[in-house]
Amino acid sequence: MKKIQYIVVGGSAGSFNIVTDLLSELPKDFQIPIILVLHRLKHIKSGFVEALSTKSAVTVHEPFDKEEIVKNMVYIAPANYHLCIEANATFSLSIEEQVNHSRPSIDITLSTAGRSLKDKVLGIVLSGANKDGAIGLKHIKDAGGYTIVQDPKNATVKTMPDAAIAETNPEKILSSQEIIDFILNLNTKE
């Protein structure tokens, strides 16, 4: 496994609890930027970042178009925008058509992360009720990145993990706590 410099996490139905558990366990000095793409209601623009921020010692932020990805930050895809990652490690936002009935689409963020960040990215797919994320996770693996899927037996809704496992054959299939422990252990390897 190469040195992971970016973490991209996608989730939908049933993923909020693992995300809040992860954020509550992150140390204040966690250096690797974490990019979260969670399916959310498109018409509710506020409150989500604030809810996640109350759990996190690391700053949680919705990125702006062309914003640079920096260390010691947790980014959350804004409601009703696709979040893309560019080759120069910046974000771009798009209002193109929904993918897998979703905007933000996990597939788009994971695919652009694979294309742009290659072997420096860890892609993770969590619980969810559709297949969003499966193709994007495969793009990360094909680009040399590292891939993890939440164990379907541990997921609240197993459709998304099942699809990601079938499409990608990830390096690891882990329970929610094992995923959190894996991520926390990365910080000690700086």
KEKE-3310 file (N, C-alpha, C; in steps of 0.2 Angstrom, whole numbers, plus 5000, padded with zeros to 4 digits):
npx = (5004:5003:5008:4995:4987:4975:4958:4943:4926:4911:4894:4877:4860:4860:4873:4876:4878:4891:4899:4898:4903:4916:4921:4920:4930:4941:4958:4962:4974:4973:4980:4977:4967:4950:4937:4920:4906:4890:4874:4861:4847:4842:4836:4839:4850:4857:4863:4868:4882:4885:4879:4888:4900:4899:4903:4916:4933:4941:4941:4925:4919:4911:4917:4922:4920:4935:4943:4957:4963:4967:4978:4972:4958:4941:4930:4914:4903:4893:4876:4866:4876:4888:4903:4919:4936:4951:4966:4975:4974:4962:4945:4931:4914:4899:4883:4878:4868:4859:4867:4865:4853:4857:4864:4874:4885:4892:4899:4905:4913:4922:4927:4934:4943:4951:4956:4963:4971:4977:4987:4988:4976:4963:4949:4932:4918:4902:4887:4872:4857:4857:4867:4877:4893:4900:4906:4914:4923:4929:4936:4946:4953:4958:4966:4977:4974:4969:4956:4942:4927:4912:4908:4894:4886:4887:4882:4869:4860:4863:4864:4873:4886:4887:4886:4898:4907:4905:4909:4922:4931:4937:4952:4950:4937:4927:4921:4911:4918:4931:4934:4935:4946:4956:4957:4961:4973:4981:4985:4995:5006:5012)
npy = (4994:5011:5027:5035:5050:5056:5054:5048:5047:5038:5038:5033:5030:5025:5028:5039:5037:5030:5039:5050:5044:5042:5055:5060:5053:5057:5064:5081:5084:5077:5074:5070:5075:5073:5068:5069:5062:5062:5056:5067:5078:5088:5101:5106:5117:5120:5117:5103:5103:5110:5100:5090:5096:5098:5085:5084:5087:5091:5103:5105:5107:5114:5114:5126:5131:5128:5128:5124:5108:5105:5099:5092:5094:5091:5088:5091:5086:5099:5101:5096:5098:5091:5085:5087:5081:5089:5088:5096:5095:5102:5107:5105:5111:5105:5106:5096:5083:5072:5057:5040:5043:5054:5069:5076:5065:5050:5041:5050:5059:5049:5044:5055:5057:5046:5047:5059:5059:5047:5034:5039:5040:5035:5026:5024:5015:5016:5011:5010:5013:5012:5009:5018:5024:5011:5010:5021:5018:5007:5014:5021:5010:5005:5015:5014:5017:5014:5003:5002:4993:4995:4981:4972:4964:4972:4984:4996:4997:4986:4987:4996:4993:4979:4981:4988:4979:4969:4975:4980:4972:4975:4980:4978:4973:4979:4981:4994:5000:4994:5001:5014:5013:5009:5021:5030:5024:5028:5041:5040:5036:5046)
npz = (5000:4995:5001:5008:5004:5003:5008:5002:5005:5003:5005:5009:5013:5030:5033:5040:5054:5055:5049:5058:5070:5066:5064:5077:5083:5077:5079:5084:5077:5065:5049:5036:5022:5022:5012:5011:5003:5004:5002:5002:5006:4993:4993:5006:5012:5023:5040:5039:5039:5051:5060:5058:5062:5076:5080:5078:5080:5070:5057:5048:5032:5018:5002:4991:4973:4964:4975:4985:4990:5007:5020:5036:5036:5035:5022:5015:5002:4994:4995:4982:4972:4961:4966:4961:4959:4954:4944:4950:4963:4968:4970:4960:4956:4950:4941:4933:4926:4937:4944:4946:4952:4960:4966:4976:4967:4972:4963:4954:4962:4967:4955:4949:4959:4958:4945:4946:4958:4959:4965:4978:4985:4996:4994:5000:5002:5010:5019:5010:4999:4985:4969:4968:4968:4966:4953:4953:4964:4958:4948:4956:4961:4949:4946:4954:4967:4984:4991:5001:5007:5017:5027:5021:5030:5041:5037:5038:5027:5014:5000:4992:4997:4993:4979:4977:4981:4971:4959:4961:4969:4982:4992:5005:5016:5028:5045:5052:5063:5061:5049:5054:5063:5054:5047:5057:5061:5050:5052:5061:5053:5047)
capx = (5000:5007:5006:4989:4987:4968:4953:4936:4921:4904:4888:4870:4856:4863:4880:4877:4881:4898:4903:4898:4907:4923:4922:4921:4936:4947:4961:4963:4979:4973:4983:4975:4961:4944:4932:4914:4901:4884:4867:4857:4841:4845:4833:4841:4856:4861:4862:4872:4889:4884:4878:4894:4905:4898:4906:4923:4939:4944:4936:4921:4918:4909:4921:4920:4923:4942:4946:4963:4962:4973:4978:4969:4951:4935:4926:4908:4900:4888:4869:4864:4881:4893:4910:4924:4943:4955:4973:4980:4971:4957:4938:4926:4907:4895:4876:4876:4862:4860:4870:4862:4848:4860:4868:4881:4885:4898:4903:4908:4919:4927:4931:4938:4948:4955:4960:4967:4975:4979:4989:4988:4969:4960:4942:4928:4910:4898:4880:4867:4852:4858:4873:4881:4900:4903:4910:4919:4928:4933:4941:4951:4957:4961:4972:4982:4972:4967:4949:4938:4920:4909:4905:4887:4883:4888:4879:4862:4858:4869:4864:4879:4892:4886:4888:4905:4912:4905:4912:4929:4935:4942:4958:4948:4930:4928:4915:4912:4923:4937:4936:4937:4952:4960:4958:4965:4980:4985:4988:5002:5011:5014)
capy = (5000:5017:5032:5038:5057:5059:5049:5050:5042:5039:5034:5035:5027:5021:5029:5045:5035:5029:5046:5054:5040:5043:5062:5060:5049:5060:5069:5087:5085:5072:5078:5068:5077:5068:5071:5065:5063:5059:5058:5072:5081:5094:5107:5108:5119:5122:5112:5097:5104:5111:5094:5086:5100:5097:5079:5084:5091:5094:5108:5102:5113:5113:5117:5131:5129:5129:5128:5119:5103:5105:5095:5094:5097:5087:5092:5088:5088:5103:5099:5097:5099:5085:5087:5084:5083:5090:5086:5100:5094:5107:5105:5109:5109:5104:5104:5092:5079:5067:5050:5035:5047:5058:5075:5074:5057:5047:5039:5056:5061:5044:5043:5060:5056:5041:5050:5065:5058:5040:5030:5043:5041:5029:5026:5020:5015:5014:5009:5014:5010:5011:5007:5024:5022:5005:5012:5026:5014:5003:5019:5022:5004:5004:5020:5012:5019:5009:5003:4998:4993:4992:4974:4972:4962:4977:4990:4997:4995:4983:4987:5000:4989:4974:4983:4990:4973:4965:4979:4982:4967:4980:4977:4977:4973:4980:4983:5001:5001:4993:5007:5020:5011:5009:5028:5033:5022:5031:5047:5038:5034:5053)
capz = (5000:4995:5006:5007:5006:5003:5009:5000:5008:5000:5009:5008:5019:5035:5033:5044:5060:5055:5048:5065:5074:5063:5066:5084:5085:5074:5083:5081:5072:5059:5044:5029:5021:5021:5008:5012:4998:5007:4999:5006:5003:4989:4995:5012:5011:5029:5045:5039:5041:5058:5063:5058:5066:5083:5082:5075:5082:5064:5054:5043:5028:5011:4998:4985:4967:4963:4982:4985:4996:5011:5026:5042:5035:5032:5017:5013:4996:4995:4993:4975:4967:4960:4969:4957:4961:4948:4944:4954:4970:4969:4969:4955:4957:4944:4942:4928:4928:4942:4942:4950:4955:4965:4965:4973:4965:4974:4958:4951:4966:4967:4948:4948:4963:4955:4939:4948:4964:4958:4970:4984:4987:4998:4993:5004:5001:5016:5018:5005:4995:4978:4967:4968:4972:4964:4947:4955:4968:4953:4945:4961:4961:4943:4945:4959:4974:4989:4991:5006:5007:5023:5027:5020:5036:5046:5035:5039:5020:5010:4992:4990:4998:4989:4972:4976:4981:4965:4954:4963:4973:4986:4996:5012:5018:5035:5049:5053:5068:5058:5045:5058:5066:5049:5045:5063:5060:5044:5055:5064:5048:5044)
cpx = (5004:5005:5000:4989:4980:4964:4946:4932:4914:4899:4882:4866:4860:4870:4881:4880:4888:4902:4903:4903:4915:4925:4923:4927:4942:4951:4962:4968:4979:4975:4979:4968:4956:4939:4925:4909:4895:4878:4863:4851:4844:4842:4835:4848:4860:4859:4867:4879:4890:4883:4884:4900:4905:4901:4913:4927:4942:4939:4932:4919:4916:4913:4918:4923:4930:4946:4951:4961:4968:4972:4974:4962:4947:4931:4920:4905:4894:4881:4868:4869:4885:4900:4915:4931:4947:4962:4977:4977:4967:4950:4935:4919:4904:4888:4874:4871:4864:4863:4868:4857:4850:4864:4869:4881:4892:4902:4907:4914:4924:4931:4936:4944:4953:4959:4965:4973:4979:4981:4989:4981:4967:4952:4938:4921:4907:4891:4876:4862:4852:4865:4878:4888:4904:4908:4916:4925:4932:4938:4947:4956:4961:4967:4977:4980:4970:4960:4947:4931:4918:4906:4897:4883:4883:4884:4871:4858:4863:4869:4871:4885:4892:4888:4895:4909:4911:4909:4919:4933:4940:4947:4955:4940:4930:4922:4916:4917:4930:4939:4938:4944:4957:4962:4963:4972:4984:4988:4994:5007:5014:5022)
cpy = (5006:5022:5036:5045:5060:5053:5052:5044:5044:5035:5037:5033:5023:5023:5035:5043:5034:5035:5050:5051:5042:5050:5063:5057:5053:5065:5075:5088:5080:5076:5076:5071:5072:5071:5066:5067:5058:5061:5062:5075:5088:5101:5110:5110:5120:5117:5106:5098:5106:5105:5090:5089:5099:5090:5079:5089:5094:5098:5104:5108:5110:5117:5121:5128:5132:5130:5122:5114:5104:5100:5097:5097:5091:5091:5088:5091:5093:5099:5101:5099:5092:5088:5083:5086:5083:5088:5090:5100:5100:5104:5109:5107:5109:5103:5100:5087:5074:5060:5046:5039:5052:5063:5078:5066:5055:5044:5045:5058:5055:5043:5049:5060:5051:5044:5055:5063:5051:5036:5033:5043:5034:5030:5022:5021:5012:5012:5013:5010:5009:5009:5012:5022:5016:5007:5016:5023:5010:5008:5020:5016:5003:5009:5019:5014:5013:5009:4999:4999:4991:4985:4975:4969:4967:4984:4990:4995:4993:4984:4991:4996:4983:4975:4985:4984:4969:4969:4980:4977:4971:4976:4975:4977:4973:4982:4991:5003:5000:4998:5013:5019:5011:5017:5031:5031:5025:5037:5046:5037:5041:5053)
cpz = (5000:5000:5004:5009:5005:5004:5006:5002:5005:5004:5008:5014:5024:5036:5038:5051:5060:5053:5055:5070:5072:5065:5073:5087:5082:5079:5080:5076:5066:5053:5037:5028:5020:5017:5008:5006:5001:5003:5004:5002:4999:4991:5002:5012:5017:5034:5045:5041:5048:5062:5064:5062:5073:5085:5081:5078:5076:5060:5048:5039:5021:5007:4993:4979:4966:4970:4982:4991:5000:5017:5032:5041:5033:5028:5016:5007:4997:4992:4986:4970:4967:4962:4965:4960:4955:4949:4948:4961:4972:4968:4963:4957:4951:4946:4936:4931:4933:4940:4948:4955:4960:4963:4972:4972:4968:4969:4955:4955:4966:4960:4947:4953:4961:4949:4941:4953:4964:4964:4977:4987:4990:4997:4997:5003:5007:5014:5013:5001:4988:4976:4966:4972:4969:4958:4949:4959:4963:4950:4950:4961:4955:4942:4950:4966:4978:4990:4997:5006:5014:5022:5026:5026:5041:5044:5036:5032:5016:5003:4990:4991:4994:4982:4972:4977:4974:4960:4955:4965:4977:4990:5003:5012:5025:5039:5050:5058:5065:5053:5049:5061:5060:5047:5051:5063:5055:5047:5058:5060:5045:5044)
residu = (MET:LYS:LYS:ILE:GLN:TYR:ILE:VAL:VAL:GLY:GLY:SER:ALA:GLY:SER:PHE:ASN:ILE:VAL:THR:ASP:LEU:LEU:SER:GLU:LEU:PRO:LYS:ASP:PHE:GLN:ILE:PRO:ILE:ILE:LEU:VAL:LEU:HIS:ARG:LEU:LYS:HIS:ILE:LYS:SER:GLY:PHE:VAL:GLU:ALA:LEU:SER:THR:LYS:SER:ALA:VAL:THR:VAL:HIS:GLU:PRO:PHE:ASP:LYS:GLU:GLU:ILE:VAL:LYS:ASN:MET:VAL:TYR:ILE:ALA:PRO:ALA:ASN:TYR:HIS:LEU:CYS:ILE:GLU:ALA:ASN:ALA:THR:PHE:SER:LEU:SER:ILE:GLU:GLU:GLN:VAL:ASN:HIS:SER:ARG:PRO:SER:ILE:ASP:ILE:THR:LEU:SER:THR:ALA:GLY:ARG:SER:LEU:LYS:ASP:LYS:VAL:LEU:GLY:ILE:VAL:LEU:SER:GLY:ALA:ASN:LYS:ASP:GLY:ALA:ILE:GLY:LEU:LYS:HIS:ILE:LYS:ASP:ALA:GLY:GLY:TYR:THR:ILE:VAL:GLN:ASP:PRO:LYS:ASN:ALA:THR:VAL:LYS:THR:MET:PRO:ASP:ALA:ALA:ILE:ALA:GLU:THR:ASN:PRO:GLU:LYS:ILE:LEU:SER:SER:GLN:GLU:ILE:ILE:ASP:PHE:ILE:LEU:ASN:LEU:ASN:THR:LYS:GLU)
# end
